[in-house]
């Protein structure tokens, strides 16, 4: 991917254009912004379900040292991603590391992403009421 591409949106768009209903992907690169989330299951509602996501936004020169994720299809045919990433960066003269569930990231100079479509079947998505998120589902 090139400068200013948003990685997740581009992966989903390629899948739509190529009729890829499920896939896995990985990558590395240089990014300029990222939005990471961490799921906090302890923050459940009154009936013991749900949880919350804590979000952190990173800006600046971010070295994308690991990107791993998948694309799955919901019952409605909509594509969903589940992606984790690890970034290194320098802030205030010190090296830092941040990682977690990747909501979005924008390329600074390049991102090398390998997309591997599922062969011989489709990975579906099943809603999990306990966490309020979706997980892989196989027929």
Secondary structure, DSSP 8 states (H G I E B T S, - for coil): --TT-BHHHHHHHHHHHTT--SEEEEEEEEEEEEEEEEEETTS--TTS---EEEEEEEEEEEEEEEEEEEEEE-TTS-EEEEEEEEEEEEETTEEEEEEEEEEEEEEEEEEEEEEEE--SS--EEEEETTTTEEEEE--
